[in-house]
């Protein structure tokens, strides 16, 4: 989250993605960084043990939210 907010401040379009397990940590980091409403995408947890196909499905599911974030329409 910190990197996403910092890149965004520098004008670099950024979309932060986290798993459900880390939503509260991501929200806390956003608040610490001074941007508690910073938008982010969430995918199901866990991802470390997924096959390539399963991981691609999770990424595909996140695409609409990522596009909304990057186009300023969250």
N, CA, C and O atoms as a Tripos MOL2 file, in Angstrom:
@<TRIPOS>MOLECULE
protein
  296   295    74     0     0
PROTEIN
NO_CHARGES

@<TRIPOS>ATOM
      1 N           0.8220   -1.1680    0.0000 N.3       1 UNK1
      2 CA          0.0000    0.0000    0.0000 C.3       1 UNK1
      3 C           0.8760    1.2440    0.0000 C.2       1 UNK1
      4 O           0.6260    2.1890   -0.7490 O.2       1 UNK1
      5 N           1.8930    1.2400    0.8350 N.am      2 UNK2
      6 CA          2.7790    2.4030    0.8920 C.3       2 UNK2
      7 C           3.3410    2.7210   -0.4860 C.2       2 UNK2
      8 O           3.3170    3.8750   -0.9160 O.2       2 UNK2
      9 N           3.8420    1.7150   -1.1750 N.am      3 UNK3
     10 CA          4.4140    1.9400   -2.5110 C.3       3 UNK3
     11 C           3.3620    2.4550   -3.4820 C.2       3 UNK3
     12 O           3.6390    3.3590   -4.2700 O.2       3 UNK3
     13 N           2.1650    1.8950   -3.4350 N.am      4 UNK4
     14 CA          1.0970    2.3400   -4.3190 C.3       4 UNK4
     15 C           0.7500    3.7970   -4.1040 C.2       4 UNK4
     16 O           0.6030    4.5520   -5.0660 O.2       4 UNK4
     17 N           0.6160    4.1990   -2.8550 N.am      5 UNK5
     18 CA          0.2960    5.5940   -2.5460 C.3       5 UNK5
     19 C           1.4300    6.5030   -2.9870 C.2       5 UNK5
     20 O           1.1860    7.5620   -3.5650 O.2       5 UNK5
     21 N           2.6550    6.1060   -2.7240 N.am      6 UNK6
     22 CA          3.8040    6.9340   -3.1130 C.3       6 UNK6
     23 C           3.9060    7.0610   -4.6290 C.2       6 UNK6
     24 O           4.1470    8.1570   -5.1360 O.2       6 UNK6
     25 N           3.7290    5.9800   -5.3520 N.am      7 UNK7
     26 CA          3.7600    6.0520   -6.8170 C.3       7 UNK7
     27 C           2.6380    6.9440   -7.3350 C.2       7 UNK7
     28 O           2.8430    7.7410   -8.2510 O.2       7 UNK7
     29 N           1.4650    6.8080   -6.7530 N.am      8 UNK8
     30 CA          0.3300    7.6340   -7.1500 C.3       8 UNK8
     31 C           0.6260    9.1170   -6.9230 C.2       8 UNK8
     32 O           0.2940    9.9560   -7.7600 O.2       8 UNK8
     33 N           1.2440    9.4300   -5.8020 N.am      9 UNK9
     34 CA          1.6220   10.8240   -5.5150 C.3       9 UNK9
     35 C           2.5940   11.3680   -6.5550 C.2       9 UNK9
     36 O           2.6290   12.5710   -6.8160 O.2       9 UNK9
     37 N           3.3780   10.4790   -7.1430 N.am     10 UNK10
     38 CA          4.3590   10.8890   -8.1570 C.3      10 UNK10
     39 C           3.7810   10.8600   -9.5700 C.2      10 UNK10
     40 O           4.4980   11.0660  -10.5490 O.2      10 UNK10
     41 N           2.4910   10.6040   -9.6630 N.am     11 UNK11
     42 CA          1.8250   10.6260  -10.9540 C.3      11 UNK11
     43 C           1.8580    9.3240  -11.7270 C.2      11 UNK11
     44 O           1.5090    9.2910  -12.9070 O.2      11 UNK11
     45 N           2.2740    8.2480  -11.0710 N.am     12 UNK12
     46 CA          2.3300    6.9460  -11.7300 C.3      12 UNK12
     47 C           1.0170    6.2040  -11.4510 C.2      12 UNK12
     48 O           0.7210    5.9060  -10.2940 O.2      12 UNK12
     49 N           0.2310    5.9020  -12.4790 N.am     13 UNK13
     50 CA         -1.0170    5.1700  -12.2480 C.3      13 UNK13
     51 C          -0.7290    3.8340  -11.5580 C.2      13 UNK13
     52 O           0.1050    3.0550  -12.0200 O.2      13 UNK13
     53 N          -1.4140    3.5840  -10.4660 N.am     14 UNK14
     54 CA         -1.1120    2.4210   -9.6370 C.3      14 UNK14
     55 C          -2.3920    1.7820   -9.1180 C.2      14 UNK14
     56 O          -3.3430    2.4760   -8.7600 O.2      14 UNK14
     57 N          -2.4070    0.4690   -9.0820 N.am     15 UNK15
     58 CA         -3.5120   -0.2650   -8.4670 C.3      15 UNK15
     59 C          -2.9190   -1.2720   -7.4870 C.2      15 UNK15
     60 O          -2.1630   -2.1600   -7.8800 O.2      15 UNK15
     61 N          -3.2600   -1.1290   -6.2310 N.am     16 UNK16
     62 CA         -2.8020   -2.0460   -5.1950 C.3      16 UNK16
     63 C          -3.7690   -3.2310   -5.1440 C.2      16 UNK16
     64 O          -4.9870   -3.0600   -5.1800 O.2      16 UNK16
     65 N          -3.2010   -4.4270   -5.0600 N.am     17 UNK17
     66 CA         -4.0050   -5.6470   -4.9700 C.3      17 UNK17
     67 C          -3.5370   -6.4250   -3.7460 C.2      17 UNK17
     68 O          -2.3380   -6.6180   -3.5430 O.2      17 UNK17
     69 N          -4.4920   -6.8710   -2.9320 N.am     18 UNK18
     70 CA         -4.1400   -7.6910   -1.7700 C.3      18 UNK18
     71 C          -5.1320   -8.8360   -1.6580 C.2      18 UNK18
     72 O          -6.1720   -8.8380   -2.3160 O.2      18 UNK18
     73 N          -4.8020   -9.8140   -0.8160 N.am     19 UNK19
     74 CA         -5.7470  -10.8940   -0.5600 C.3      19 UNK19
     75 C          -6.6260  -10.5160    0.6270 C.2      19 UNK19
     76 O          -6.3070   -9.6110    1.3980 O.2      19 UNK19
     77 N          -7.7380  -11.2340    0.7520 N.am     20 UNK20
     78 CA         -8.7010  -10.9680    1.8240 C.3      20 UNK20
     79 C          -8.0360  -10.9590    3.2020 C.2      20 UNK20
     80 O          -8.4240  -10.1900    4.0820 O.2      20 UNK20
     81 N          -7.0600  -11.7960    3.3730 N.am     21 UNK21
     82 CA         -6.3630  -11.9280    4.6500 C.3      21 UNK21
     83 C          -5.7100  -10.6170    5.0960 C.2      21 UNK21
     84 O          -5.5170  -10.3990    6.2920 O.2      21 UNK21
     85 N          -5.3720   -9.7470    4.1480 N.am     22 UNK22
     86 CA         -4.5950   -8.5580    4.4640 C.3      22 UNK22
     87 C          -5.3670   -7.2480    4.3350 C.2      22 UNK22
     88 O          -4.7630   -6.1760    4.3680 O.2      22 UNK22
     89 N          -6.6880   -7.3130    4.1870 N.am     23 UNK23
     90 CA         -7.4820   -6.0950    4.0050 C.3      23 UNK23
     91 C          -7.3100   -5.1320    5.1730 C.2      23 UNK23
     92 O          -7.1030   -3.9390    4.9520 O.2      23 UNK23
     93 N          -7.3900   -5.6160    6.4040 N.am     24 UNK24
     94 CA         -7.2670   -4.7080    7.5500 C.3      24 UNK24
     95 C          -5.8730   -4.0940    7.6130 C.2      24 UNK24
     96 O          -5.7350   -2.9250    7.9720 O.2      24 UNK24
     97 N          -4.8470   -4.8500    7.2760 N.am     25 UNK25
     98 CA         -3.4830   -4.3090    7.2700 C.3      25 UNK25
     99 C          -3.3160   -3.2580    6.1790 C.2      25 UNK25
    100 O          -2.6480   -2.2450    6.3860 O.2      25 UNK25
    101 N          -3.9200   -3.4960    5.0190 N.am     26 UNK26
    102 CA         -3.8300   -2.5420    3.9120 C.3      26 UNK26
    103 C          -4.5460   -1.2470    4.2810 C.2      26 UNK26
    104 O          -4.0430   -0.1580    4.0030 O.2      26 UNK26
    105 N          -5.7200   -1.3600    4.9060 N.am     27 UNK27
    106 CA         -6.4520   -0.1620    5.3350 C.3      27 UNK27
    107 C          -5.6520    0.6180    6.3750 C.2      27 UNK27
    108 O          -5.6020    1.8470    6.3310 O.2      27 UNK27
    109 N          -5.0320   -0.0940    7.3030 N.am     28 UNK28
    110 CA         -4.2210    0.5710    8.3250 C.3      28 UNK28
    111 C          -3.0360    1.2890    7.6910 C.2      28 UNK28
    112 O          -2.7200    2.4150    8.0750 O.2      28 UNK28
    113 N          -2.3850    0.6600    6.7370 N.am     29 UNK29
    114 CA         -1.2450    1.2780    6.0560 C.3      29 UNK29
    115 C          -1.6870    2.5140    5.2860 C.2      29 UNK29
    116 O          -0.9840    3.5240    5.2760 O.2      29 UNK29
    117 N          -2.8410    2.4410    4.6440 N.am     30 UNK30
    118 CA         -3.3550    3.6000    3.9130 C.3      30 UNK30
    119 C          -3.5850    4.7680    4.8680 C.2      30 UNK30
    120 O          -3.2730    5.9140    4.5430 O.2      30 UNK30
    121 N          -4.1260    4.4760    6.0350 N.am     31 UNK31
    122 CA         -4.3570    5.5350    7.0180 C.3      31 UNK31
    123 C          -3.0360    6.1180    7.5090 C.2      31 UNK31
    124 O          -2.9020    7.3360    7.6280 O.2      31 UNK31
    125 N          -2.0750    5.2720    7.7890 N.am     32 UNK32
    126 CA         -0.7560    5.7390    8.2280 C.3      32 UNK32
    127 C          -0.1170    6.6290    7.1680 C.2      32 UNK32
    128 O           0.5670    7.6000    7.4920 O.2      32 UNK32
    129 N          -0.3450    6.2940    5.9040 N.am     33 UNK33
    130 CA          0.2230    7.0720    4.7910 C.3      33 UNK33
    131 C          -0.5760    8.3440    4.5050 C.2      33 UNK33
    132 O          -0.2410    9.0970    3.5900 O.2      33 UNK33
    133 N          -1.6230    8.5820    5.2800 N.am     34 UNK34
    134 CA         -2.3900    9.8120    5.1160 C.3      34 UNK34
    135 C          -3.4630    9.7660    4.0490 C.2      34 UNK34
    136 O          -3.9810   10.8090    3.6470 O.2      34 UNK34
    137 N          -3.8080    8.5700    3.5820 N.am     35 UNK35
    138 CA         -4.8220    8.4430    2.5420 C.3      35 UNK35
    139 C          -5.7420    7.2590    2.8740 C.2      35 UNK35
    140 O          -5.7070    6.2340    2.1920 O.2      35 UNK35
    141 N          -6.5690    7.4040    3.9290 N.am     36 UNK36
    142 CA         -7.3700    6.2720    4.3940 C.3      36 UNK36
    143 C          -8.4060    5.7620    3.3960 C.2      36 UNK36
    144 O          -8.9040    4.6460    3.5470 O.2      36 UNK36
    145 N          -8.7320    6.5450    2.3950 N.am     37 UNK37
    146 CA         -9.7210    6.1210    1.4030 C.3      37 UNK37
    147 C          -9.0830    5.6340    0.1070 C.2      37 UNK37
    148 O          -9.7720    5.4710   -0.8990 O.2      37 UNK37
    149 N          -7.7750    5.4010    0.1250 N.am     38 UNK38
    150 CA         -7.0850    4.9550   -1.0840 C.3      38 UNK38
    151 C          -7.7010    3.6370   -1.5580 C.2      38 UNK38
    152 O          -7.7970    2.6850   -0.7830 O.2      38 UNK38
    153 N          -8.1190    3.5750   -2.8240 N.am     39 UNK39
    154 CA         -8.7880    2.3680   -3.3190 C.3      39 UNK39
    155 C          -7.8110    1.2240   -3.5880 C.2      39 UNK39
    156 O          -6.6500    1.4500   -3.9310 O.2      39 UNK39
    157 N          -8.2960    0.0030   -3.4270 N.am     40 UNK40
    158 CA         -7.4770   -1.1700   -3.7290 C.3      40 UNK40
    159 C          -8.3830   -2.3270   -4.1250 C.2      40 UNK40
    160 O          -9.5800   -2.3220   -3.8400 O.2      40 UNK40
    161 N          -7.8010   -3.3060   -4.7800 N.am     41 UNK41
    162 CA         -8.5240   -4.5020   -5.2040 C.3      41 UNK41
    163 C          -8.2200   -5.6390   -4.2400 C.2      41 UNK41
    164 O          -7.1390   -5.7050   -3.6550 O.2      41 UNK41
    165 N          -9.1810   -6.5230   -4.0840 N.am     42 UNK42
    166 CA         -9.0280   -7.6570   -3.1700 C.3      42 UNK42
    167 C          -9.2940   -8.9540   -3.9340 C.2      42 UNK42
    168 O         -10.2620   -9.0640   -4.6860 O.2      42 UNK42
    169 N          -8.4150   -9.9250   -3.7230 N.am     43 UNK43
    170 CA         -8.6100  -11.2610   -4.2860 C.3      43 UNK43
    171 C          -8.6910  -12.2610   -3.1380 C.2      43 UNK43
    172 O          -8.2640  -11.9760   -2.0200 O.2      43 UNK43
    173 N          -9.2400  -13.4280   -3.4280 N.am     44 UNK44
    174 CA         -9.3820  -14.4640   -2.4070 C.3      44 UNK44
    175 C          -8.0120  -14.9420   -1.9290 C.2      44 UNK44
    176 O          -7.0320  -14.9340   -2.6750 O.2      44 UNK44
    177 N          -7.9740  -15.3550   -0.6760 N.am     45 UNK45
    178 CA         -6.7560  -15.8510   -0.0370 C.3      45 UNK45
    179 C          -6.8920  -17.3620    0.0990 C.2      45 UNK45
    180 O          -8.0060  -17.8400    0.3130 O.2      45 UNK45
    181 N          -5.8510  -18.1140   -0.0100 N.am     46 UNK46
    182 CA         -4.4570  -17.7660   -0.2930 C.3      46 UNK46
    183 C          -4.1850  -17.7990   -1.7950 C.2      46 UNK46
    184 O          -5.0170  -18.2370   -2.5880 O.2      46 UNK46
    185 N          -3.0040  -17.3250   -2.1570 N.am     47 UNK47
    186 CA         -2.6030  -17.4060   -3.5620 C.3      47 UNK47
    187 C          -1.3080  -18.2000   -3.7440 C.2      47 UNK47
    188 O          -1.0100  -18.6560   -4.8480 O.2      47 UNK47
    189 N          -0.5530  -18.3630   -2.6810 N.am     48 UNK48
    190 CA          0.7550  -19.0100   -2.7750 C.3      48 UNK48
    191 C           0.7280  -20.4540   -3.2500 C.2      48 UNK48
    192 O           1.6900  -20.9240   -3.8590 O.2      48 UNK48
    193 N          -0.3550  -21.1580   -2.9800 N.am     49 UNK49
    194 CA         -0.4180  -22.5800   -3.3270 C.3      49 UNK49
    195 C          -1.2230  -22.8570   -4.5960 C.2      49 UNK49
    196 O          -1.4850  -24.0140   -4.9230 O.2      49 UNK49
    197 N          -1.6130  -21.8150   -5.3040 N.am     50 UNK50
    198 CA         -2.4580  -21.9880   -6.4860 C.3      50 UNK50
    199 C          -1.6770  -22.4500   -7.7060 C.2      50 UNK50
    200 O          -0.4810  -22.1950   -7.8440 O.2      50 UNK50
    201 N          -2.3870  -23.1320   -8.5750 N.am     51 UNK51
    202 CA         -1.8030  -23.4630   -9.8730 C.3      51 UNK51
    203 C          -1.8270  -22.2060  -10.7400 C.2      51 UNK51
    204 O          -2.4800  -21.2200  -10.3970 O.2      51 UNK51
    205 N          -1.1320  -22.2460  -11.8300 N.am     52 UNK52
    206 CA         -1.1200  -21.1000  -12.7420 C.3      52 UNK52
    207 C          -2.5430  -20.7550  -13.1940 C.2      52 UNK52
    208 O          -2.9230  -19.5840  -13.2230 O.2      52 UNK52
    209 N          -3.3040  -21.7510  -13.5360 N.am     53 UNK53
    210 CA         -4.6840  -21.5350  -13.9960 C.3      53 UNK53
    211 C          -5.5380  -20.8900  -12.9030 C.2      53 UNK53
    212 O          -6.3090  -19.9700  -13.1780 O.2      53 UNK53
    213 N          -5.4020  -21.3670  -11.6750 N.am     54 UNK54
    214 CA         -6.1660  -20.7980  -10.5580 C.3      54 UNK54
    215 C          -5.7580  -19.3510  -10.2870 C.2      54 UNK54
    216 O          -6.6020  -18.4970  -10.0210 O.2      54 UNK54
    217 N          -4.4680  -19.0930  -10.3580 N.am     55 UNK55
    218 CA         -3.9750  -17.7350  -10.1430 C.3      55 UNK55
    219 C          -4.4620  -16.7970  -11.2460 C.2      55 UNK55
    220 O          -4.8400  -15.6570  -10.9730 O.2      55 UNK55
    221 N          -4.4540  -17.2700  -12.4740 N.am     56 UNK56
    222 CA         -4.9620  -16.4630  -13.5820 C.3      56 UNK56
    223 C          -6.4450  -16.1440  -13.3940 C.2      56 UNK56
    224 O          -6.8900  -15.0450  -13.7250 O.2      56 UNK56
    225 N          -7.2060  -17.0930  -12.8660 N.am     57 UNK57
    226 CA         -8.6300  -16.8580  -12.6090 C.3      57 UNK57
    227 C          -8.8200  -15.7760  -11.5560 C.2      57 UNK57
    228 O          -9.7090  -14.9340  -11.6830 O.2      57 UNK57
    229 N          -7.9920  -15.7920  -10.5210 N.am     58 UNK58
    230 CA         -8.0770  -14.7400   -9.4890 C.3      58 UNK58
    231 C          -7.7010  -13.3870  -10.0750 C.2      58 UNK58
    232 O          -8.3390  -12.3770   -9.7780 O.2      58 UNK58
    233 N          -6.6730  -13.3700  -10.9010 N.am     59 UNK59
    234 CA         -6.2600  -12.1160  -11.5460 C.3      59 UNK59
    235 C          -7.3710  -11.6040  -12.4580 C.2      59 UNK59
    236 O          -7.6790  -10.4130  -12.4550 O.2      59 UNK59
    237 N          -7.9670  -12.4950  -13.2300 N.am     60 UNK60
    238 CA         -9.0650  -12.1020  -14.1140 C.3      60 UNK60
    239 C         -10.2230  -11.5030  -13.3210 C.2      60 UNK60
    240 O         -10.8380  -10.5310  -13.7570 O.2      60 UNK60
    241 N         -10.5170  -12.0760  -12.1670 N.am     61 UNK61
    242 CA        -11.6040  -11.5740  -11.3290 C.3      61 UNK61
    243 C         -11.3110  -10.1700  -10.8010 C.2      61 UNK61
    244 O         -12.2370   -9.3970  -10.5540 O.2      61 UNK61
    245 N         -10.0360   -9.8370  -10.6280 N.am     62 UNK62
    246 CA         -9.6470   -8.5240  -10.1090 C.3      62 UNK62
    247 C          -9.6080   -7.4450  -11.1840 C.2      62 UNK62
    248 O          -9.5830   -6.2570  -10.8630 O.2      62 UNK62
    249 N          -9.6020   -7.8360  -12.4460 N.am     63 UNK63
    250 CA         -9.4410   -6.8660  -13.5410 C.3      63 UNK63
    251 C         -10.4580   -5.7270  -13.4980 C.2      63 UNK63
    252 O         -10.0480   -4.5740  -13.6300 O.2      63 UNK63
    253 N         -11.7600   -5.9740  -13.3240 N.am     64 UNK64
    254 CA        -12.6940   -4.8430  -13.3160 C.3      64 UNK64
    255 C         -12.3770   -3.8010  -12.2430 C.2      64 UNK64
    256 O         -12.4650   -2.6000  -12.4950 O.2      64 UNK64
    257 N         -12.0130   -4.2580  -11.0650 N.am     65 UNK65
    258 CA        -11.6840   -3.3210   -9.9800 C.3      65 UNK65
    259 C         -10.3950   -2.5770  -10.2970 C.2      65 UNK65
    260 O         -10.3130   -1.3710  -10.0670 O.2      65 UNK65
    261 N          -9.4000   -3.2620  -10.8150 N.am     66 UNK66
    262 CA         -8.1300   -2.6210  -11.1710 C.3      66 UNK66
    263 C          -8.3610   -1.5630  -12.2490 C.2      66 UNK66
    264 O          -7.8220   -0.4600  -12.1650 O.2      66 UNK66
    265 N          -9.1520   -1.8950  -13.2470 N.am     67 UNK67
    266 CA         -9.4590   -0.9240  -14.3050 C.3      67 UNK67
    267 C         -10.1710    0.2880  -13.7160 C.2      67 UNK67
    268 O          -9.8540    1.4250  -14.0640 O.2      67 UNK67
    269 N         -11.1300    0.0490  -12.8250 N.am     68 UNK68
    270 CA        -11.8430    1.1580  -12.1880 C.3      68 UNK68
    271 C         -10.8860    2.0550  -11.4120 C.2      68 UNK68
    272 O         -10.9950    3.2790  -11.4710 O.2      68 UNK68
    273 N          -9.9630    1.4570  -10.6930 N.am     69 UNK69
    274 CA         -8.9840    2.2390   -9.9320 C.3      69 UNK69
    275 C          -8.1100    3.0570  -10.8740 C.2      69 UNK69
    276 O          -7.8980    4.2490  -10.6510 O.2      69 UNK69
    277 N          -7.6070    2.4260  -11.9140 N.am     70 UNK70
    278 CA         -6.6880    3.1080  -12.8330 C.3      70 UNK70
    279 C          -7.3670    4.1890  -13.6720 C.2      70 UNK70
    280 O          -6.7120    5.1250  -14.1300 O.2      70 UNK70
    281 N          -8.6680    4.0590  -13.8690 N.am     71 UNK71
    282 CA         -9.3790    5.0630  -14.6650 C.3      71 UNK71
    283 C         -10.0750    6.1020  -13.7960 C.2      71 UNK71
    284 O         -10.7620    6.9900  -14.3010 O.2      71 UNK71
    285 N          -9.8920    5.9820  -12.4800 N.am     72 UNK72
    286 CA        -10.4690    6.9640  -11.5700 C.3      72 UNK72
    287 C         -11.9540    6.7890  -11.3290 C.2      72 UNK72
    288 O         -12.6410    7.7420  -10.9600 O.2      72 UNK72
    289 N         -12.4540    5.5880  -11.5320 N.am     73 UNK73
    290 CA        -13.8800    5.3360  -11.3430 C.3      73 UNK73
    291 C         -14.1520    4.2760  -10.2830 C.2      73 UNK73
    292 O         -15.0270    3.4320  -10.4790 O.2      73 UNK73
    293 N         -13.4170    4.2960   -9.1490 N.am     74 UNK74
    294 CA        -13.6760    3.2740   -8.1290 C.3      74 UNK74
    295 C         -14.9810    3.5510   -7.4650 C.2      74 UNK74
    296 O         -15.3900    2.8080   -6.5730 O.2      74 UNK74
@<TRIPOS>BOND
     1     1     2 1
     2     2     3 1
     3     3     4 2
     4     3     5 am
     5     5     6 1
     6     6     7 1
     7     7     8 2
     8     7     9 am
     9     9    10 1
    10    10    11 1
    11    11    12 2
    12    11    13 am
    13    13    14 1
    14    14    15 1
    15    15    16 2
    16    15    17 am
    17    17    18 1
    18    18    19 1
    19    19    20 2
    20    19    21 am
    21    21    22 1
    22    22    23 1
    23    23    24 2
    24    23    25 am
    25    25    26 1
    26    26    27 1
    27    27    28 2
    28    27    29 am
    29    29    30 1
    30    30    31 1
    31    31    32 2
    32    31    33 am
    33    33    34 1
    34    34    35 1
    35    35    36 2
    36    35    37 am
    37    37    38 1
    38    38    39 1
    39    39    40 2
    40    39    41 am
    41    41    42 1
    42    42    43 1
    43    43    44 2
    44    43    45 am
    45    45    46 1
    46    46    47 1
    47    47    48 2
    48    47    49 am
    49    49    50 1
    50    50    51 1
    51    51    52 2
    52    51    53 am
    53    53    54 1
    54    54    55 1
    55    55    56 2
    56    55    57 am
    57    57    58 1
    58    58    59 1
    59    59    60 2
    60    59    61 am
    61    61    62 1
    62    62    63 1
    63    63    64 2
    64    63    65 am
    65    65    66 1
    66    66    67 1
    67    67    68 2
    68    67    69 am
    69    69    70 1
    70    70    71 1
    71    71    72 2
    72    71    73 am
    73    73    74 1
    74    74    75 1
    75    75    76 2
    76    75    77 am
    77    77    78 1
    78    78    79 1
    79    79    80 2
    80    79    81 am
    81    81    82 1
    82    82    83 1
    83    83    84 2
    84    83    85 am
    85    85    86 1
    86    86    87 1
    87    87    88 2
    88    87    89 am
    89    89    90 1
    90    90    91 1
    91    91    92 2
    92    91    93 am
    93    93    94 1
    94    94    95 1
    95    95    96 2
    96    95    97 am
    97    97    98 1
    98    98    99 1
    99    99   100 2
   100    99   101 am
   101   101   102 1
   102   102   103 1
   103   103   104 2
   104   103   105 am
   105   105   106 1
   106   106   107 1
   107   107   108 2
   108   107   109 am
   109   109   110 1
   110   110   111 1
   111   111   112 2
   112   111   113 am
   113   113   114 1
   114   114   115 1
   115   115   116 2
   116   115   117 am
   117   117   118 1
   118   118   119 1
   119   119   120 2
   120   119   121 am
   121   121   122 1
   122   122   123 1
   123   123   124 2
   124   123   125 am
   125   125   126 1
   126   126   127 1
   127   127   128 2
   128   127   129 am
   129   129   130 1
   130   130   131 1
   131   131   132 2
   132   131   133 am
   133   133   134 1
   134   134   135 1
   135   135   136 2
   136   135   137 am
   137   137   138 1
   138   138   139 1
   139   139   140 2
   140   139   141 am
   141   141   142 1
   142   142   143 1
   143   143   144 2
   144   143   145 am
   145   145   146 1
   146   146   147 1
   147   147   148 2
   148   147   149 am
   149   149   150 1
   150   150   151 1
   151   151   152 2
   152   151   153 am
   153   153   154 1
   154   154   155 1
   155   155   156 2
   156   155   157 am
   157   157   158 1
   158   158   159 1
   159   159   160 2
   160   159   161 am
   161   161   162 1
   162   162   163 1
   163   163   164 2
   164   163   165 am
   165   165   166 1
   166   166   167 1
   167   167   168 2
   168   167   169 am
   169   169   170 1
   170   170   171 1
   171   171   172 2
   172   171   173 am
   173   173   174 1
   174   174   175 1
   175   175   176 2
   176   175   177 am
   177   177   178 1
   178   178   179 1
   179   179   180 2
   180   179   181 am
   181   181   182 1
   182   182   183 1
   183   183   184 2
   184   183   185 am
   185   185   186 1
   186   186   187 1
   187   187   188 2
   188   187   189 am
   189   189   190 1
   190   190   191 1
   191   191   192 2
   192   191   193 am
   193   193   194 1
   194   194   195 1
   195   195   196 2
   196   195   197 am
   197   197   198 1
   198   198   199 1
   199   199   200 2
   200   199   201 am
   201   201   202 1
   202   202   203 1
   203   203   204 2
   204   203   205 am
   205   205   206 1
   206   206   207 1
   207   207   208 2
   208   207   209 am
   209   209   210 1
   210   210   211 1
   211   211   212 2
   212   211   213 am
   213   213   214 1
   214   214   215 1
   215   215   216 2
   216   215   217 am
   217   217   218 1
   218   218   219 1
   219   219   220 2
   220   219   221 am
   221   221   222 1
   222   222   223 1
   223   223   224 2
   224   223   225 am
   225   225   226 1
   226   226   227 1
   227   227   228 2
   228   227   229 am
   229   229   230 1
   230   230   231 1
   231   231   232 2
   232   231   233 am
   233   233   234 1
   234   234   235 1
   235   235   236 2
   236   235   237 am
   237   237   238 1
   238   238   239 1
   239   239   240 2
   240   239   241 am
   241   241   242 1
   242   242   243 1
   243   243   244 2
   244   243   245 am
   245   245   246 1
   246   246   247 1
   247   247   248 2
   248   247   249 am
   249   249   250 1
   250   250   251 1
   251   251   252 2
   252   251   253 am
   253   253   254 1
   254   254   255 1
   255   255   256 2
   256   255   257 am
   257   257   258 1
   258   258   259 1
   259   259   260 2
   260   259   261 am
   261   261   262 1
   262   262   263 1
   263   263   264 2
   264   263   265 am
   265   265   266 1
   266   266   267 1
   267   267   268 2
   268   267   269 am
   269   269   270 1
   270   270   271 1
   271   271   272 2
   272   271   273 am
   273   273   274 1
   274   274   275 1
   275   275   276 2
   276   275   277 am
   277   277   278 1
   278   278   279 1
   279   279   280 2
   280   279   281 am
   281   281   282 1
   282   282   283 1
   283   283   284 2
   284   283   285 am
   285   285   286 1
   286   286   287 1
   287   287   288 2
   288   287   289 am
   289   289   290 1
   290   290   291 1
   291   291   292 2
   292   291   293 am
   293   293   294 1
   294   294   295 1
   295   295   296 2
@<TRIPOS>SUBSTRUCTURE
     1 UNK1         2 RESIDUE 1 A UNK
     2 UNK2         6 RESIDUE 1 A UNK
     3 UNK3        10 RESIDUE 1 A UNK
     4 UNK4        14 RESIDUE 1 A UNK
     5 UNK5        18 RESIDUE 1 A UNK
     6 UNK6        22 RESIDUE 1 A UNK
     7 UNK7        26 RESIDUE 1 A UNK
     8 UNK8        30 RESIDUE 1 A UNK
     9 UNK9        34 RESIDUE 1 A UNK
    10 UNK10       38 RESIDUE 1 A UNK
    11 UNK11       42 RESIDUE 1 A UNK
    12 UNK12       46 RESIDUE 1 A UNK
    13 UNK13       50 RESIDUE 1 A UNK
    14 UNK14       54 RESIDUE 1 A UNK
    15 UNK15       58 RESIDUE 1 A UNK
    16 UNK16       62 RESIDUE 1 A UNK
    17 UNK17       66 RESIDUE 1 A UNK
    18 UNK18       70 RESIDUE 1 A UNK
    19 UNK19       74 RESIDUE 1 A UNK
    20 UNK20       78 RESIDUE 1 A UNK
    21 UNK21       82 RESIDUE 1 A UNK
    22 UNK22       86 RESIDUE 1 A UNK
    23 UNK23       90 RESIDUE 1 A UNK
    24 UNK24       94 RESIDUE 1 A UNK
    25 UNK25       98 RESIDUE 1 A UNK
    26 UNK26      102 RESIDUE 1 A UNK
    27 UNK27      106 RESIDUE 1 A UNK
    28 UNK28      110 RESIDUE 1 A UNK
    29 UNK29      114 RESIDUE 1 A UNK
    30 UNK30      118 RESIDUE 1 A UNK
    31 UNK31      122 RESIDUE 1 A UNK
    32 UNK32      126 RESIDUE 1 A UNK
    33 UNK33      130 RESIDUE 1 A UNK
    34 UNK34      134 RESIDUE 1 A UNK
    35 UNK35      138 RESIDUE 1 A UNK
    36 UNK36      142 RESIDUE 1 A UNK
    37 UNK37      146 RESIDUE 1 A UNK
    38 UNK38      150 RESIDUE 1 A UNK
    39 UNK39      154 RESIDUE 1 A UNK
    40 UNK40      158 RESIDUE 1 A UNK
    41 UNK41      162 RESIDUE 1 A UNK
    42 UNK42      166 RESIDUE 1 A UNK
    43 UNK43      170 RESIDUE 1 A UNK
    44 UNK44      174 RESIDUE 1 A UNK
    45 UNK45      178 RESIDUE 1 A UNK
    46 UNK46      182 RESIDUE 1 A UNK
    47 UNK47      186 RESIDUE 1 A UNK
    48 UNK48      190 RESIDUE 1 A UNK
    49 UNK49      194 RESIDUE 1 A UNK
    50 UNK50      198 RESIDUE 1 A UNK
    51 UNK51      202 RESIDUE 1 A UNK
    52 UNK52      206 RESIDUE 1 A UNK
    53 UNK53      210 RESIDUE 1 A UNK
    54 UNK54      214 RESIDUE 1 A UNK
    55 UNK55      218 RESIDUE 1 A UNK
    56 UNK56      222 RESIDUE 1 A UNK
    57 UNK57      226 RESIDUE 1 A UNK
    58 UNK58      230 RESIDUE 1 A UNK
    59 UNK59      234 RESIDUE 1 A UNK
    60 UNK60      238 RESIDUE 1 A UNK
    61 UNK61      242 RESIDUE 1 A UNK
    62 UNK62      246 RESIDUE 1 A UNK
    63 UNK63      250 RESIDUE 1 A UNK
    64 UNK64      254 RESIDUE 1 A UNK
    65 UNK65      258 RESIDUE 1 A UNK
    66 UNK66      262 RESIDUE 1 A UNK
    67 UNK67      266 RESIDUE 1 A UNK
    68 UNK68      270 RESIDUE 1 A UNK
    69 UNK69      274 RESIDUE 1 A UNK
    70 UNK70      278 RESIDUE 1 A UNK
    71 UNK71      282 RESIDUE 1 A UNK
    72 UNK72      286 RESIDUE 1 A UNK
    73 UNK73      290 RESIDUE 1 A UNK
    74 UNK74      294 RESIDUE 1 A UNK
